[in-house]
Amino acid sequence: MRRSILLASALATTLALTACGSGEPSGDSSADADASAKPSALGSLTVWVDETREAAVTTAAEAYEAESGVDVEIVQKNFEDIRADFLAQVPTGEGPDITVGAHDWLGEFTANGVVAPIELGDKAGDFIPVSVQAFTQDGQVYGLPYAIENIALIRNTELAPEAPKTYDDMVAAGKKAGTKFPFLIQSDGDKGDPYTYYPFQTSFGAPVFEQNDDGSYRPELALGGENGEAFATWLGEQGDEGNLSIDISYDIAVEAFAKGQSPFVIGGPWMLEQFKDLDLAVDPIPAPGDQPAQPFVGVQGFYVSAQSKNALLANDFLVNYMSTPEAQTALFEAGGRPPALVEAADAASEDPLVAGFREVGASAVPMPSIPEMGSVWSFWGVTEASIISGKADDPVKAWNKMVSDIEGALG
């Protein structure tokens, strides 16, 4: 297995320091250097995982233990509990050395000082670029990505043999099919669903925040101005025409599509299990605006605790054992999300549906992980819902009030 030169050097240095500080004879220096690839004397690791990913991580950990002699304890936790428990325990010196997690936790984690950067070294180029961007903040990478998820256009090929090129093409094809719904997109009633609607918004050139060159975000709102107003106007028009409705929940959208009541549904790979009886294709989301429709990308990965006493070992385990094609493929097979590692993603893309989601994800944008994102969601969704439902008499006025409210929340 190819090991990172940088990590091997760092581990060799740590071994040398350990030997000198122990009071025991260090022996032949060349032998010490040769032992750098097997850091058996350096300690142990504790890794938090959820049930879905436990088996895949355990397999990689067993390989690491066999080669290094380092003990790796795998602790299964409910995924819903990991974020809060990590934030609570790390500052007290408790918690794991490594935890599984989502990239959009990064802002809160760095703000609370609970995660440490990791060094990908020459492995950085082995990953799909957006997956590394998602874990990047202030020029540093804070997570080892393993999976990418995003929404796309899921198409029933019997009802719509061709992929629509534009939003209007999609609506026309849906009406031509004679189904109950021209297309399906979920909402959450009066709360709206800005995550699922985001590709439409980006096609008008109104992203939520400004992005830096490395793909990270800065807390400067970008959803206002003429572009945001154009999107708001379009939402109102589509609500009036009945193409968009806040009454279509996730469950309704999935059930209707599974029953053949629409040729199109906008959603993610998590829906596919419900559509096994259909002939499907996965296509880019057609844009109603004059720019590409870019959905959010969510990236799953592993973080290293800022309080880990064995951060070098943690980095070594992640970069050299959890970033192998075997490990990333095992995680894909367990969770159903396309791998972040290019080699594993290439293999998974032999499935045309996986390939379709991957193609859309390659040109998508990471969901903002900056803490300021927490001030956006509540204003954003309810405003979109009020415009679509017609409760907002003036879409532009409602949108501009939302922007002002968010700016006020951001201070």
N, C-alpha and C positions, 0 to 999 in steps of 0.2 A: 504493500500500500504506500502510495507516495505521501510523505509527510511534509508539512510546511517547514521550510528551512528556518524561517523566523521563529516558529514555535519550538523547533528542536533546539535552537540556540538558547532561547529563553529557558527551556527546561534544563538544559545542561548547566546554565548559570545557577539555577535554583538548586540543582543537585549538588553543585560544588559548594554553595553557601551552606547547605544542610550538612554536608560532610565536615566542613571546617568548623561549624558551630557545635558539632556533636561531641568533640573531644576525641573521637576515634580516628585512627590512621586513615588517611584518604586513599592510600594505595596508589597504583600507577595512574597518572593523570590521563593517559590515553584511554585506559579502560573506563575511567569516569566519563569521558566524552562519548565513548561508544554506548554507554548505558543511557544516554540522554533520550533515546527513543523509547525507553521503557521506564517511565517515572514511577516505579513501584514503591519507592520510599517516601513519596510526597504527601500521601493522605488519602482521603476518600471523597466521594461525591454523593450528594443527594439530589434527585431529580423529581420534580413534580410533573405528573402527567394525568390526563383524564383517561377514562376507560377505553375510549375509542383508539387512542394512540399507545396504550400501555404495552401491548405485545410487540409492536414495531420498535419502540424505544428499548424494551427489555432485550431484544435480540442484539441490537447494536451495543448495548451496555455489556452484555456477556462477551462479545468479541473484544471490547475494550479491556475488560477485566482479564481476559485470557492473555492478551498481548502485553498489558502494562502492569498487571498485578494490583491495580487500584480497585478498591471496593466501590461499587456503584449501587446505591440504594434507590430503588424505584418506588415512589409513593403515589398511589392513585388518589386523585381528588376529583370532586365534581367540578367540571369546567366553570360553572357559574360562580364557584366559590374562590377560584384561584386568584383572581385579580385583587379582591378585597383582602384575602389572607396574606398575599405577598406584600401588599402595602402595609399591612399591620405588623407583620412579623419581622421583615428585614431590618427595620430601624432598631429593633431590640436585639439584633444579633442572632435571631432565630430564622426559621425558614430554610429553603433549599439553596443549593449552589446554582441550580438551573431550574427554570420553569418553562413549560409550554405556555404560549399566549398569543394574542392577536396584536398586529402592528399598531392598531389605533389605541392601544394602552400606553404607547410610548410617551406621549406628552405628559400624562399623569405620573408615569414612572420616573421620568427624568426630573420633573418638577419636585418630586419627593426624594430624589437622590437614591433610589433603590436599585437601579440597574447600572451595570458597567459596560463600556464599549467592548466590542469583540474585534479581533483582528482576523479578517478573512484572508489576508495576504493575496497570493495569486489565485486563490479559489473564487475571489469576487467575480471574475469574468466567467465563471462556470454557471452562474445563475441568470435567470431571466432578469433583465435590468430593473424592471419596475418592482421586483420583489426586494431587491437591495435598497432601492430608493425609499420604499415604504418604511424601512427600519433605519433610515438615515436622518440624523438631526445635527445641525451645526457642523456638518462635515464628518461626523463620526457615525459608524454603523453600530447599532445596539442589539441586533438580533440575527440569528441564523435562520433564514427563511426555509420553509419546507413545502408550503402549499399556497396556491393562488386561487381566489374565487372572485367571480364577477358575474353580473347578469349579461344576458344576450337575448336575441330574438329566437325563440323556439318555434319551429314551423312544422305543422302537419303537412307533409308533402303530398298526401292524397287530396287535400283541400286546396293547397297552394303549391303547385309544382315548381314555381320559380321564386327566388328570393326577391323581395321588394327592394328597390334602390332608394326610394324616398319614403317619407311618412305618408304622403298623399297616395303613393303607389300601394302602400300597405293597406290603407283604409279602402281604396278602390278594390283591391284584390279580396279583402274581407267581405265587402258587400257583394261582389260577384259570386263568391262562394255560397251565398244565400244562407249563411249560418246566423245564429241568434246575435252574436257579437262580431263586429268586423275584426277586432283584436281585443286582447285582454291585458290589463295592467292593474296591479293591485293598489289599493289604498287602505287606510285604517280609519275610515269614517272621517269625522271632523279633525282628527289628528293628522291626516294626510300621510304621505309616504315619500318624502323628498329623496330618499336613497334610490328608490326605484324610478322616480321621475327625473333623476339627475342627468341621464344622457340627453333627454330632450332639452334641458336647460343649457347644457354645455354647447349644444348645437347652435344656440343663439349667442355664444361667446360671453356667457355670464357665469364663470366658475365661482365657487363659494369664496375661496381665498386665493391670493396671489401665490405663485410658486417660484422658488429659487431655481437656479440652474441645475442643482443636483436632484431636483424633484421634490425636495422638502418644501414645506409651506411657511409663510410668514403671516402674522395676524393682521393682514390688510384685506378688508372685504373687497370682493370683485364682482359681487352679484347685483350691484346697483347700476345706475346710469341707464343709458339708452338701451343697451343690450338686455338688461334685466327687465326693463319696462316692456320691451318687445316680447320677451318670454311670458310675462304676466298677461299681456294682451292676448297672446295665442292660447294660454290656458283658459281664459274666459271664453274665447270663441269655441274651443273644443268642448268645453262644458255645455255651452248653449246648444251645440250640434249633437250632443249625446255621445260623442266619441270617447269622452272621459267621464268617469263617474266615481264619486267617493264611496259609493255603495258596493263596489266590487272589492271584497276583502281577499286576502290571500287564499283562503279555503274556497271561496266562490270561484276565483280565477282558475285554480288548479282543477276543481271538479268540472267546471264548464269545458275547459280545454280537453280533459280526459274523455269527456262525453262527445267530443267532436262538435262542440257548439261554437267554435272559432278556429280559424286556421293558424292563429298566431297568439302566443303569450310571451310577455316579457318577464323573464325570471332567470333563476340560476340553476346550476347542476343539482341542487338539492331537490328540485321538482321532478327530476327524470324518473325516479322510482315509481311515480304515479302514472307514467305514460308508457309503460312497457308494451302495451298493445297497439301503439301507434307507430307509423313510419315517420321518423323525425329528421330534421336538419337543424343545425344551429348557425345562425347568421348574425352579422352586425346589426345593431339596432338602427333602423332608418331614421334619418335626421329630418325634423321639421324646419330647422334653421339652415343657414348657409355654411355651417361648419360641421365637422364630424361629431357624431353623438358619442361622447366618451362616458362610459359608466365608471363608478368607483371600483377600485380593486381593493379587496381585503386580503391581507397576507397573514398566514399563520407561521409561527416560528418559535424559537427558543431564546430566552433571555438569561443572562448571567447576573446573579445577585451582586450588588455593590459591596456586600459584606462577606462575600465568599472568601474563605481562607485558602481556597485552592482554585483561584481564578484561572491560573495557567492550565491546570488540568481540565477545568470546565471548557476553556477555549479549545484545547486539544481535542477533547471528546466531541464537541460540536463540529469543529471544522474538519476533522479527519474521520469521524465515524457516523455522524448524522448527516453529512453532506455527500455520502456515497450514493451511487445509483440504486444500490440494493436497499439502503435505508429509506431513501426518498420514495422509491417505488412501493415499499411496504406501507409507508404512511399514506400514500395515494390509495392503495387498495383498501386500507382501513377506513379512510375518511371520504374518498370519492372526489377530492379536489385535485386539480392538475398540479403536478409537482413544480416546485420552484427551480430545481436543478435542471438545466437544459437537457442533459443526457437522459434523465428519467422522463422529462416531459416529452422528448422525442419518441420514446418507446410508448408512453401512454397515448400519444396522439395517433397511434394506429387505429384507435377508435375514432371515427369521424366526429362524434359528438364532443368528445374531449378536445379534438383538434379545433372544432368550432369555437368552443369557449376560450381556448388558449389564444386563438387568433384575435378575438375581440379583446381579451385581457391584455394582449401585447401593446395595444394602442390606448388602453384605458389609463386612468390616473389613480394614484393611491388615495384612499380616504384620508383626509387630514387627521393627523394624530396630535396636533398641537392642543394644549389645554383650552384654548379659546373656542374650539369646536363645540364644547359643551354648552356654550351660550347661544348657539345657532339653532339647534334642532327644534326646540319648542316653538319658536317664532316662525320658523321656516315652514314646517309641515302644516300648521293650522292656517297659515296665510294661503298656501297653495289650495288647501281644501275649501277655504271660503271663496276663493276665486272660481274654482271649478264648479262649485255648487250654486253659485250666483248669490250667495249671502253678502259678498262684497260687491257693492254697486259699481265701484270704479276699480278695475283690476290694477291700474297703474298707481292709483292713490294707495291702495292696500299694500302693494309691493313696496312702495317708498316708505310707508309707515313701518313695515317689517324691517327694512334696512336701518331706519332710525332707531328702532327698538333694539336691534342687535348691537348697533354701535353704542347705545347707551349701556347695554349689559356688559360690553367689552370695556367700558370706561374710557 
